[in-house]
């Protein structure tokens, strides 16, 4: 199964997450199919905290990819911010 989930990056005490499409059996930070966005939880007011490529997200959901609960929450957060 294909899932849309977060892959952690960044340094110790400075997390940065990529929103990736990956096979469910791979490791959290391992191989992925496509990177469709990012989430920076400690972004300042002048920095962008979340970006998701909506066209790629709708494509992957249309072919059966399931998103994690955290990614669902971030998608809702990005939609509210864009509106």
PyMOL Python script that loads the backbone (N, CA, C, O; Angstrom):
from pymol import cmd

cmd.read_pdbstr("""\
ATOM      1  N   UNK A   1       0.839  -1.174   0.000  1.00  0.00           N
ATOM      2  CA  UNK A   1       0.000   0.000   0.000  1.00  0.00           C
ATOM      3  C   UNK A   1       0.887   1.242   0.000  1.00  0.00           C
ATOM      4  O   UNK A   1       1.979   1.242   0.568  1.00  0.00           O
ATOM      5  N   UNK A   2       0.409   2.273  -0.633  1.00  0.00           N
ATOM      6  CA  UNK A   2       1.125   3.546  -0.700  1.00  0.00           C
ATOM      7  C   UNK A   2       0.520   4.496   0.325  1.00  0.00           C
ATOM      8  O   UNK A   2      -0.701   4.623   0.425  1.00  0.00           O
ATOM      9  N   UNK A   3       1.391   5.166   1.091  1.00  0.00           N
ATOM     10  CA  UNK A   3       0.936   6.091   2.123  1.00  0.00           C
ATOM     11  C   UNK A   3       1.602   7.449   1.933  1.00  0.00           C
ATOM     12  O   UNK A   3       2.691   7.561   1.369  1.00  0.00           O
ATOM     13  N   UNK A   4       0.915   8.471   2.420  1.00  0.00           N
ATOM     14  CA  UNK A   4       1.452   9.830   2.446  1.00  0.00           C
ATOM     15  C   UNK A   4       1.763  10.108   3.907  1.00  0.00           C
ATOM     16  O   UNK A   4       0.864  10.108   4.747  1.00  0.00           O
ATOM     17  N   UNK A   5       3.039  10.346   4.212  1.00  0.00           N
ATOM     18  CA  UNK A   5       3.452  10.500   5.602  1.00  0.00           C
ATOM     19  C   UNK A   5       4.607  11.478   5.718  1.00  0.00           C
ATOM     20  O   UNK A   5       5.103  12.002   4.721  1.00  0.00           O
ATOM     21  N   UNK A   6       5.025  11.714   6.952  1.00  0.00           N
ATOM     22  CA  UNK A   6       6.130  12.619   7.216  1.00  0.00           C
ATOM     23  C   UNK A   6       7.440  11.846   7.299  1.00  0.00           C
ATOM     24  O   UNK A   6       7.479  10.733   7.823  1.00  0.00           O
ATOM     25  N   UNK A   7       8.501  12.435   6.787  1.00  0.00           N
ATOM     26  CA  UNK A   7       9.859  11.905   6.932  1.00  0.00           C
ATOM     27  C   UNK A   7      10.673  12.991   7.630  1.00  0.00           C
ATOM     28  O   UNK A   7      10.741  14.124   7.154  1.00  0.00           O
ATOM     29  N   UNK A   8      11.290  12.644   8.757  1.00  0.00           N
ATOM     30  CA  UNK A   8      11.984  13.635   9.565  1.00  0.00           C
ATOM     31  C   UNK A   8      13.352  13.951   9.002  1.00  0.00           C
ATOM     32  O   UNK A   8      14.071  13.078   8.516  1.00  0.00           O
ATOM     33  N   UNK A   9      13.686  15.217   9.081  1.00  0.00           N
ATOM     34  CA  UNK A   9      15.004  15.693   8.704  1.00  0.00           C
ATOM     35  C   UNK A   9      15.428  16.743   9.711  1.00  0.00           C
ATOM     36  O   UNK A   9      14.839  16.842  10.787  1.00  0.00           O
ATOM     37  N   UNK A  10      16.428  17.518   9.382  1.00  0.00           N
ATOM     38  CA  UNK A  10      16.881  18.568  10.276  1.00  0.00           C
ATOM     39  C   UNK A  10      17.882  18.060  11.285  1.00  0.00           C
ATOM     40  O   UNK A  10      18.365  16.933  11.183  1.00  0.00           O
ATOM     41  N   UNK A  11      18.189  18.885  12.252  1.00  0.00           N
ATOM     42  CA  UNK A  11      19.181  18.569  13.272  1.00  0.00           C
ATOM     43  C   UNK A  11      18.507  18.262  14.603  1.00  0.00           C
ATOM     44  O   UNK A  11      17.290  18.378  14.747  1.00  0.00           O
ATOM     45  N   UNK A  12      19.313  17.874  15.553  1.00  0.00           N
ATOM     46  CA  UNK A  12      18.790  17.621  16.888  1.00  0.00           C
ATOM     47  C   UNK A  12      18.193  18.920  17.437  1.00  0.00           C
ATOM     48  O   UNK A  12      18.821  19.977  17.367  1.00  0.00           O
ATOM     49  N   UNK A  13      16.996  18.832  17.974  1.00  0.00           N
ATOM     50  CA  UNK A  13      16.255  19.964  18.539  1.00  0.00           C
ATOM     51  C   UNK A  13      15.822  20.989  17.489  1.00  0.00           C
ATOM     52  O   UNK A  13      15.318  22.050  17.858  1.00  0.00           O
ATOM     53  N   UNK A  14      16.000  20.713  16.198  1.00  0.00           N
ATOM     54  CA  UNK A  14      15.499  21.566  15.113  1.00  0.00           C
ATOM     55  C   UNK A  14      14.874  20.691  14.049  1.00  0.00           C
ATOM     56  O   UNK A  14      15.457  20.507  12.980  1.00  0.00           O
ATOM     57  N   UNK A  15      13.686  20.142  14.323  1.00  0.00           N
ATOM     58  CA  UNK A  15      13.080  19.208  13.375  1.00  0.00           C
ATOM     59  C   UNK A  15      12.582  19.901  12.111  1.00  0.00           C
ATOM     60  O   UNK A  15      12.209  21.074  12.116  1.00  0.00           O
ATOM     61  N   UNK A  16      12.592  19.131  11.040  1.00  0.00           N
ATOM     62  CA  UNK A  16      12.073  19.553   9.745  1.00  0.00           C
ATOM     63  C   UNK A  16      11.499  18.297   9.105  1.00  0.00           C
ATOM     64  O   UNK A  16      12.152  17.254   9.098  1.00  0.00           O
ATOM     65  N   UNK A  17      10.301  18.382   8.574  1.00  0.00           N
ATOM     66  CA  UNK A  17       9.646  17.198   8.031  1.00  0.00           C
ATOM     67  C   UNK A  17       9.327  17.387   6.560  1.00  0.00           C
ATOM     68  O   UNK A  17       8.825  18.434   6.152  1.00  0.00           O
ATOM     69  N   UNK A  18       9.623  16.368   5.766  1.00  0.00           N
ATOM     70  CA  UNK A  18       9.193  16.323   4.373  1.00  0.00           C
ATOM     71  C   UNK A  18       7.905  15.513   4.308  1.00  0.00           C
ATOM     72  O   UNK A  18       7.780  14.491   4.982  1.00  0.00           O
ATOM     73  N   UNK A  19       6.957  15.958   3.509  1.00  0.00           N
ATOM     74  CA  UNK A  19       5.733  15.202   3.278  1.00  0.00           C
ATOM     75  C   UNK A  19       6.001  14.368   2.035  1.00  0.00           C
ATOM     76  O   UNK A  19       6.182  14.901   0.941  1.00  0.00           O
ATOM     77  N   UNK A  20       6.024  13.046   2.218  1.00  0.00           N
ATOM     78  CA  UNK A  20       6.436  12.149   1.144  1.00  0.00           C
ATOM     79  C   UNK A  20       5.376  11.100   0.869  1.00  0.00           C
ATOM     80  O   UNK A  20       4.546  10.787   1.722  1.00  0.00           O
ATOM     81  N   UNK A  21       5.424  10.564  -0.348  1.00  0.00           N
ATOM     82  CA  UNK A  21       4.612   9.421  -0.746  1.00  0.00           C
ATOM     83  C   UNK A  21       5.557   8.235  -0.748  1.00  0.00           C
ATOM     84  O   UNK A  21       6.576   8.250  -1.439  1.00  0.00           O
ATOM     85  N   UNK A  22       5.222   7.192   0.032  1.00  0.00           N
ATOM     86  CA  UNK A  22       6.132   6.058   0.173  1.00  0.00           C
ATOM     87  C   UNK A  22       5.349   4.760   0.289  1.00  0.00           C
ATOM     88  O   UNK A  22       4.148   4.761   0.558  1.00  0.00           O
ATOM     89  N   UNK A  23       6.045   3.664   0.082  1.00  0.00           N
ATOM     90  CA  UNK A  23       5.473   2.348   0.333  1.00  0.00           C
ATOM     91  C   UNK A  23       5.373   2.171   1.845  1.00  0.00           C
ATOM     92  O   UNK A  23       6.264   2.591   2.583  1.00  0.00           O
ATOM     93  N   UNK A  24       4.310   1.562   2.298  1.00  0.00           N
ATOM     94  CA  UNK A  24       4.079   1.424   3.733  1.00  0.00           C
ATOM     95  C   UNK A  24       5.165   0.599   4.421  1.00  0.00           C
ATOM     96  O   UNK A  24       5.422   0.784   5.611  1.00  0.00           O
ATOM     97  N   UNK A  25       5.801  -0.307   3.682  1.00  0.00           N
ATOM     98  CA  UNK A  25       6.780  -1.211   4.285  1.00  0.00           C
ATOM     99  C   UNK A  25       8.157  -0.592   4.477  1.00  0.00           C
ATOM    100  O   UNK A  25       9.004  -1.187   5.145  1.00  0.00           O
ATOM    101  N   UNK A  26       8.406   0.588   3.910  1.00  0.00           N
ATOM    102  CA  UNK A  26       9.715   1.215   4.054  1.00  0.00           C
ATOM    103  C   UNK A  26       9.822   1.948   5.388  1.00  0.00           C
ATOM    104  O   UNK A  26       8.820   2.250   6.036  1.00  0.00           O
ATOM    105  N   UNK A  27      11.056   2.223   5.775  1.00  0.00           N
ATOM    106  CA  UNK A  27      11.293   2.941   7.034  1.00  0.00           C
ATOM    107  C   UNK A  27      10.785   4.374   6.940  1.00  0.00           C
ATOM    108  O   UNK A  27      10.558   4.897   5.849  1.00  0.00           O
ATOM    109  N   UNK A  28      10.609   4.999   8.101  1.00  0.00           N
ATOM    110  CA  UNK A  28      10.066   6.360   8.143  1.00  0.00           C
ATOM    111  C   UNK A  28      10.919   7.329   7.333  1.00  0.00           C
ATOM    112  O   UNK A  28      10.385   8.125   6.561  1.00  0.00           O
ATOM    113  N   UNK A  29      12.225   7.272   7.498  1.00  0.00           N
ATOM    114  CA  UNK A  29      13.113   8.201   6.805  1.00  0.00           C
ATOM    115  C   UNK A  29      13.813   7.543   5.622  1.00  0.00           C
ATOM    116  O   UNK A  29      14.790   8.081   5.100  1.00  0.00           O
ATOM    117  N   UNK A  30      13.321   6.389   5.198  1.00  0.00           N
ATOM    118  CA  UNK A  30      13.964   5.643   4.121  1.00  0.00           C
ATOM    119  C   UNK A  30      13.529   6.094   2.740  1.00  0.00           C
ATOM    120  O   UNK A  30      13.208   7.262   2.521  1.00  0.00           O
ATOM    121  N   UNK A  31      13.525   5.153   1.822  1.00  0.00           N
ATOM    122  CA  UNK A  31      13.228   5.441   0.425  1.00  0.00           C
ATOM    123  C   UNK A  31      11.771   5.894   0.268  1.00  0.00           C
ATOM    124  O   UNK A  31      10.878   5.392   0.951  1.00  0.00           O
ATOM    125  N   UNK A  32      11.550   6.836  -0.628  1.00  0.00           N
ATOM    126  CA  UNK A  32      10.196   7.310  -0.907  1.00  0.00           C
ATOM    127  C   UNK A  32      10.004   7.446  -2.399  1.00  0.00           C
ATOM    128  O   UNK A  32      10.969   7.458  -3.163  1.00  0.00           O
ATOM    129  N   UNK A  33       8.748   7.547  -2.811  1.00  0.00           N
ATOM    130  CA  UNK A  33       8.413   7.643  -4.233  1.00  0.00           C
ATOM    131  C   UNK A  33       8.498   9.095  -4.708  1.00  0.00           C
ATOM    132  O   UNK A  33       9.090   9.390  -5.746  1.00  0.00           O
ATOM    133  N   UNK A  34       7.896   9.993  -3.928  1.00  0.00           N
ATOM    134  CA  UNK A  34       7.864  11.399  -4.331  1.00  0.00           C
ATOM    135  C   UNK A  34       7.735  12.282  -3.108  1.00  0.00           C
ATOM    136  O   UNK A  34       7.055  11.925  -2.147  1.00  0.00           O
ATOM    137  N   UNK A  35       8.381  13.425  -3.141  1.00  0.00           N
ATOM    138  CA  UNK A  35       8.267  14.431  -2.086  1.00  0.00           C
ATOM    139  C   UNK A  35       7.251  15.455  -2.568  1.00  0.00           C
ATOM    140  O   UNK A  35       7.432  16.065  -3.622  1.00  0.00           O
ATOM    141  N   UNK A  36       6.175  15.645  -1.793  1.00  0.00           N
ATOM    142  CA  UNK A  36       5.115  16.553  -2.250  1.00  0.00           C
ATOM    143  C   UNK A  36       4.994  17.803  -1.399  1.00  0.00           C
ATOM    144  O   UNK A  36       4.131  18.640  -1.664  1.00  0.00           O
ATOM    145  N   UNK A  37       5.834  17.952  -0.383  1.00  0.00           N
ATOM    146  CA  UNK A  37       5.771  19.156   0.428  1.00  0.00           C
ATOM    147  C   UNK A  37       6.684  19.073   1.630  1.00  0.00           C
ATOM    148  O   UNK A  37       7.490  18.151   1.759  1.00  0.00           O
ATOM    149  N   UNK A  38       6.545  20.064   2.516  1.00  0.00           N
ATOM    150  CA  UNK A  38       7.329  20.083   3.748  1.00  0.00           C
ATOM    151  C   UNK A  38       6.537  20.717   4.869  1.00  0.00           C
ATOM    152  O   UNK A  38       5.534  21.395   4.646  1.00  0.00           O
ATOM    153  N   UNK A  39       7.018  20.477   6.099  1.00  0.00           N
ATOM    154  CA  UNK A  39       6.429  21.067   7.297  1.00  0.00           C
ATOM    155  C   UNK A  39       7.562  21.451   8.222  1.00  0.00           C
ATOM    156  O   UNK A  39       8.390  20.613   8.578  1.00  0.00           O
ATOM    157  N   UNK A  40       7.604  22.712   8.613  1.00  0.00           N
ATOM    158  CA  UNK A  40       8.617  23.216   9.530  1.00  0.00           C
ATOM    159  C   UNK A  40       7.904  23.671  10.806  1.00  0.00           C
ATOM    160  O   UNK A  40       7.346  24.767  10.835  1.00  0.00           O
ATOM    161  N   UNK A  41       7.913  22.846  11.864  1.00  0.00           N
ATOM    162  CA  UNK A  41       7.135  23.180  13.058  1.00  0.00           C
ATOM    163  C   UNK A  41       7.688  24.356  13.857  1.00  0.00           C
ATOM    164  O   UNK A  41       6.969  24.931  14.674  1.00  0.00           O
ATOM    165  N   UNK A  42       8.937  24.721  13.642  1.00  0.00           N
ATOM    166  CA  UNK A  42       9.510  25.820  14.423  1.00  0.00           C
ATOM    167  C   UNK A  42       9.811  27.041  13.557  1.00  0.00           C
ATOM    168  O   UNK A  42      10.729  27.806  13.855  1.00  0.00           O
ATOM    169  N   UNK A  43       9.042  27.222  12.491  1.00  0.00           N
ATOM    170  CA  UNK A  43       9.231  28.365  11.600  1.00  0.00           C
ATOM    171  C   UNK A  43       8.844  29.655  12.305  1.00  0.00           C
ATOM    172  O   UNK A  43       7.886  29.693  13.077  1.00  0.00           O
ATOM    173  N   UNK A  44       9.591  30.699  12.033  1.00  0.00           N
ATOM    174  CA  UNK A  44       9.257  32.008  12.587  1.00  0.00           C
ATOM    175  C   UNK A  44       8.151  32.633  11.742  1.00  0.00           C
ATOM    176  O   UNK A  44       7.713  32.051  10.750  1.00  0.00           O
ATOM    177  N   UNK A  45       7.713  33.805  12.137  1.00  0.00           N
ATOM    178  CA  UNK A  45       6.610  34.458  11.434  1.00  0.00           C
ATOM    179  C   UNK A  45       6.970  34.805   9.995  1.00  0.00           C
ATOM    180  O   UNK A  45       6.090  34.829   9.134  1.00  0.00           O
ATOM    181  N   UNK A  46       8.243  35.072   9.716  1.00  0.00           N
ATOM    182  CA  UNK A  46       8.642  35.449   8.362  1.00  0.00           C
ATOM    183  C   UNK A  46       8.907  34.244   7.460  1.00  0.00           C
ATOM    184  O   UNK A  46       9.026  34.401   6.245  1.00  0.00           O
ATOM    185  N   UNK A  47       9.000  33.048   8.036  1.00  0.00           N
ATOM    186  CA  UNK A  47       9.272  31.846   7.259  1.00  0.00           C
ATOM    187  C   UNK A  47       7.988  31.089   6.952  1.00  0.00           C
ATOM    188  O   UNK A  47       6.996  31.193   7.673  1.00  0.00           O
ATOM    189  N   UNK A  48       8.030  30.336   5.878  1.00  0.00           N
ATOM    190  CA  UNK A  48       6.896  29.496   5.496  1.00  0.00           C
ATOM    191  C   UNK A  48       6.949  28.212   6.327  1.00  0.00           C
ATOM    192  O   UNK A  48       7.985  27.551   6.381  1.00  0.00           O
ATOM    193  N   UNK A  49       5.841  27.862   6.967  1.00  0.00           N
ATOM    194  CA  UNK A  49       5.858  26.691   7.849  1.00  0.00           C
ATOM    195  C   UNK A  49       5.379  25.416   7.165  1.00  0.00           C
ATOM    196  O   UNK A  49       5.793  24.321   7.543  1.00  0.00           O
ATOM    197  N   UNK A  50       4.520  25.545   6.171  1.00  0.00           N
ATOM    198  CA  UNK A  50       4.000  24.353   5.506  1.00  0.00           C
ATOM    199  C   UNK A  50       3.744  24.652   4.032  1.00  0.00           C
ATOM    200  O   UNK A  50       3.259  25.725   3.674  1.00  0.00           O
ATOM    201  N   UNK A  51       4.082  23.677   3.185  1.00  0.00           N
ATOM    202  CA  UNK A  51       3.796  23.783   1.755  1.00  0.00           C
ATOM    203  C   UNK A  51       3.452  22.385   1.249  1.00  0.00           C
ATOM    204  O   UNK A  51       4.181  21.425   1.501  1.00  0.00           O
ATOM    205  N   UNK A  52       2.346  22.286   0.541  1.00  0.00           N
ATOM    206  CA  UNK A  52       1.918  21.016  -0.035  1.00  0.00           C
ATOM    207  C   UNK A  52       1.524  21.264  -1.483  1.00  0.00           C
ATOM    208  O   UNK A  52       0.770  22.192  -1.775  1.00  0.00           O
ATOM    209  N   UNK A  53       2.032  20.434  -2.393  1.00  0.00           N
ATOM    210  CA  UNK A  53       1.648  20.510  -3.803  1.00  0.00           C
ATOM    211  C   UNK A  53       0.275  19.859  -3.942  1.00  0.00           C
ATOM    212  O   UNK A  53       0.166  18.634  -3.972  1.00  0.00           O
ATOM    213  N   UNK A  54      -0.768  20.676  -4.026  1.00  0.00           N
ATOM    214  CA  UNK A  54      -2.146  20.178  -4.031  1.00  0.00           C
ATOM    215  C   UNK A  54      -2.437  19.286  -5.238  1.00  0.00           C
ATOM    216  O   UNK A  54      -3.178  18.311  -5.114  1.00  0.00           O
ATOM    217  N   UNK A  55      -1.871  19.602  -6.395  1.00  0.00           N
ATOM    218  CA  UNK A  55      -2.126  18.773  -7.571  1.00  0.00           C
ATOM    219  C   UNK A  55      -1.574  17.365  -7.385  1.00  0.00           C
ATOM    220  O   UNK A  55      -2.232  16.392  -7.755  1.00  0.00           O
ATOM    221  N   UNK A  56      -0.384  17.243  -6.820  1.00  0.00           N
ATOM    222  CA  UNK A  56       0.202  15.919  -6.587  1.00  0.00           C
ATOM    223  C   UNK A  56      -0.533  15.183  -5.473  1.00  0.00           C
ATOM    224  O   UNK A  56      -0.673  13.961  -5.524  1.00  0.00           O
ATOM    225  N   UNK A  57      -1.003  15.913  -4.471  1.00  0.00           N
ATOM    226  CA  UNK A  57      -1.765  15.304  -3.383  1.00  0.00           C
ATOM    227  C   UNK A  57      -3.065  14.705  -3.906  1.00  0.00           C
ATOM    228  O   UNK A  57      -3.413  13.579  -3.553  1.00  0.00           O
ATOM    229  N   UNK A  58      -3.780  15.442  -4.737  1.00  0.00           N
ATOM    230  CA  UNK A  58      -5.027  14.915  -5.291  1.00  0.00           C
ATOM    231  C   UNK A  58      -4.774  13.733  -6.219  1.00  0.00           C
ATOM    232  O   UNK A  58      -5.569  12.794  -6.266  1.00  0.00           O
ATOM    233  N   UNK A  59      -3.659  13.781  -6.962  1.00  0.00           N
ATOM    234  CA  UNK A  59      -3.331  12.642  -7.825  1.00  0.00           C
ATOM    235  C   UNK A  59      -3.100  11.384  -6.994  1.00  0.00           C
ATOM    236  O   UNK A  59      -3.680  10.336  -7.279  1.00  0.00           O
ATOM    237  N   UNK A  60      -2.259  11.481  -5.973  1.00  0.00           N
ATOM    238  CA  UNK A  60      -1.938  10.287  -5.183  1.00  0.00           C
ATOM    239  C   UNK A  60      -3.159   9.760  -4.442  1.00  0.00           C
ATOM    240  O   UNK A  60      -3.329   8.549  -4.307  1.00  0.00           O
ATOM    241  N   UNK A  61      -4.009  10.661  -3.963  1.00  0.00           N
ATOM    242  CA  UNK A  61      -5.232  10.194  -3.300  1.00  0.00           C
ATOM    243  C   UNK A  61      -6.168   9.528  -4.298  1.00  0.00           C
ATOM    244  O   UNK A  61      -6.888   8.595  -3.943  1.00  0.00           O
ATOM    245  N   UNK A  62      -6.165   9.999  -5.550  1.00  0.00           N
ATOM    246  CA  UNK A  62      -7.047   9.408  -6.561  1.00  0.00           C
ATOM    247  C   UNK A  62      -6.612   8.001  -6.956  1.00  0.00           C
ATOM    248  O   UNK A  62      -7.442   7.193  -7.374  1.00  0.00           O
ATOM    249  N   UNK A  63      -5.332   7.703  -6.830  1.00  0.00           N
ATOM    250  CA  UNK A  63      -4.861   6.362  -7.175  1.00  0.00           C
ATOM    251  C   UNK A  63      -4.799   5.445  -5.955  1.00  0.00           C
ATOM    252  O   UNK A  63      -4.289   4.328  -6.051  1.00  0.00           O
ATOM    253  N   UNK A  64      -5.310   5.900  -4.809  1.00  0.00           N
ATOM    254  CA  UNK A  64      -5.475   5.028  -3.661  1.00  0.00           C
ATOM    255  C   UNK A  64      -4.513   5.213  -2.513  1.00  0.00           C
ATOM    256  O   UNK A  64      -4.532   4.415  -1.576  1.00  0.00           O
ATOM    257  N   UNK A  65      -3.672   6.229  -2.543  1.00  0.00           N
ATOM    258  CA  UNK A  65      -2.754   6.459  -1.421  1.00  0.00           C
ATOM    259  C   UNK A  65      -3.541   6.953  -0.215  1.00  0.00           C
ATOM    260  O   UNK A  65      -4.456   7.766  -0.345  1.00  0.00           O
ATOM    261  N   UNK A  66      -3.172   6.451   0.960  1.00  0.00           N
ATOM    262  CA  UNK A  66      -3.824   6.880   2.196  1.00  0.00           C
ATOM    263  C   UNK A  66      -2.865   7.758   2.977  1.00  0.00           C
ATOM    264  O   UNK A  66      -1.670   7.470   3.050  1.00  0.00           O
ATOM    265  N   UNK A  67      -3.382   8.823   3.557  1.00  0.00           N
ATOM    266  CA  UNK A  67      -2.522   9.720   4.319  1.00  0.00           C
ATOM    267  C   UNK A  67      -2.619   9.402   5.804  1.00  0.00           C
ATOM    268  O   UNK A  67      -3.636   8.913   6.295  1.00  0.00           O
ATOM    269  N   UNK A  68      -1.529   9.695   6.499  1.00  0.00           N
ATOM    270  CA  UNK A  68      -1.490   9.461   7.938  1.00  0.00           C
ATOM    271  C   UNK A  68      -2.357  10.513   8.636  1.00  0.00           C
ATOM    272  O   UNK A  68      -2.656  11.554   8.050  1.00  0.00           O
ATOM    273  N   UNK A  69      -2.760  10.251   9.874  1.00  0.00           N
ATOM    274  CA  UNK A  69      -3.580  11.241  10.592  1.00  0.00           C
ATOM    275  C   UNK A  69      -2.881  12.589  10.753  1.00  0.00           C
ATOM    276  O   UNK A  69      -3.531  13.633  10.695  1.00  0.00           O
ATOM    277  N   UNK A  70      -1.580  12.577  10.953  1.00  0.00           N
ATOM    278  CA  UNK A  70      -0.838  13.827  11.095  1.00  0.00           C
ATOM    279  C   UNK A  70      -0.840  14.611   9.791  1.00  0.00           C
ATOM    280  O   UNK A  70      -0.995  15.832   9.802  1.00  0.00           O
ATOM    281  N   UNK A  71      -0.669  13.925   8.672  1.00  0.00           N
ATOM    282  CA  UNK A  71      -0.696  14.598   7.380  1.00  0.00           C
ATOM    283  C   UNK A  71      -2.087  15.137   7.088  1.00  0.00           C
ATOM    284  O   UNK A  71      -2.219  16.218   6.514  1.00  0.00           O
ATOM    285  N   UNK A  72      -3.135  14.401   7.476  1.00  0.00           N
ATOM    286  CA  UNK A  72      -4.501  14.917   7.328  1.00  0.00           C
ATOM    287  C   UNK A  72      -4.677  16.222   8.088  1.00  0.00           C
ATOM    288  O   UNK A  72      -5.280  17.166   7.578  1.00  0.00           O
ATOM    289  N   UNK A  73      -4.153  16.276   9.301  1.00  0.00           N
ATOM    290  CA  UNK A  73      -4.240  17.495  10.118  1.00  0.00           C
ATOM    291  C   UNK A  73      -3.481  18.639   9.451  1.00  0.00           C
ATOM    292  O   UNK A  73      -3.956  19.774   9.451  1.00  0.00           O
ATOM    293  N   UNK A  74      -2.308  18.357   8.884  1.00  0.00           N
ATOM    294  CA  UNK A  74      -1.515  19.394   8.221  1.00  0.00           C
ATOM    295  C   UNK A  74      -2.195  19.875   6.944  1.00  0.00           C
ATOM    296  O   UNK A  74      -2.112  21.059   6.615  1.00  0.00           O
ATOM    297  N   UNK A  75      -2.863  18.988   6.223  1.00  0.00           N
ATOM    298  CA  UNK A  75      -3.588  19.378   5.014  1.00  0.00           C
ATOM    299  C   UNK A  75      -4.712  20.348   5.377  1.00  0.00           C
ATOM    300  O   UNK A  75      -4.913  21.355   4.698  1.00  0.00           O
ATOM    301  N   UNK A  76      -5.443  20.037   6.453  1.00  0.00           N
ATOM    302  CA  UNK A  76      -6.502  20.940   6.903  1.00  0.00           C
ATOM    303  C   UNK A  76      -5.926  22.284   7.332  1.00  0.00           C
ATOM    304  O   UNK A  76      -6.502  23.333   7.045  1.00  0.00           O
ATOM    305  N   UNK A  77      -4.786  22.248   8.019  1.00  0.00           N
ATOM    306  CA  UNK A  77      -4.132  23.474   8.470  1.00  0.00           C
ATOM    307  C   UNK A  77      -3.685  24.326   7.284  1.00  0.00           C
ATOM    308  O   UNK A  77      -3.833  25.547   7.312  1.00  0.00           O
ATOM    309  N   UNK A  78      -3.144  23.697   6.250  1.00  0.00           N
ATOM    310  CA  UNK A  78      -2.700  24.437   5.065  1.00  0.00           C
ATOM    311  C   UNK A  78      -3.884  25.027   4.297  1.00  0.00           C
ATOM    312  O   UNK A  78      -3.793  26.125   3.748  1.00  0.00           O
ATOM    313  N   UNK A  79      -4.990  24.289   4.267  1.00  0.00           N
ATOM    314  CA  UNK A  79      -6.189  24.793   3.576  1.00  0.00           C
ATOM    315  C   UNK A  79      -6.750  26.012   4.285  1.00  0.00           C
ATOM    316  O   UNK A  79      -7.176  26.963   3.630  1.00  0.00           O
ATOM    317  N   UNK A  80      -6.758  26.001   5.618  1.00  0.00           N
ATOM    318  CA  UNK A  80      -7.238  27.155   6.375  1.00  0.00           C
ATOM    319  C   UNK A  80      -6.336  28.355   6.176  1.00  0.00           C
ATOM    320  O   UNK A  80      -6.810  29.489   6.096  1.00  0.00           O
ATOM    321  N   UNK A  81      -5.030  28.109   6.094  1.00  0.00           N
ATOM    322  CA  UNK A  81      -4.070  29.186   5.921  1.00  0.00           C
ATOM    323  C   UNK A  81      -4.207  29.809   4.519  1.00  0.00           C
ATOM    324  O   UNK A  81      -4.055  31.019   4.356  1.00  0.00           O
ATOM    325  N   UNK A  82      -4.494  28.969   3.511  1.00  0.00           N
ATOM    326  CA  UNK A  82      -4.616  29.460   2.127  1.00  0.00           C
ATOM    327  C   UNK A  82      -5.916  30.233   1.916  1.00  0.00           C
ATOM    328  O   UNK A  82      -5.972  31.122   1.066  1.00  0.00           O
ATOM    329  N   UNK A  83      -6.950  29.909   2.670  1.00  0.00           N
ATOM    330  CA  UNK A  83      -8.247  30.571   2.487  1.00  0.00           C
ATOM    331  C   UNK A  83      -8.327  31.918   3.152  1.00  0.00           C
ATOM    332  O   UNK A  83      -9.360  32.584   3.077  1.00  0.00           O
TER     333      UNK A  83
END
""", "prot")
cmd.dss("prot")
cmd.show_as("cartoon", "prot")
cmd.util.cbc("prot")
cmd.orient("prot")
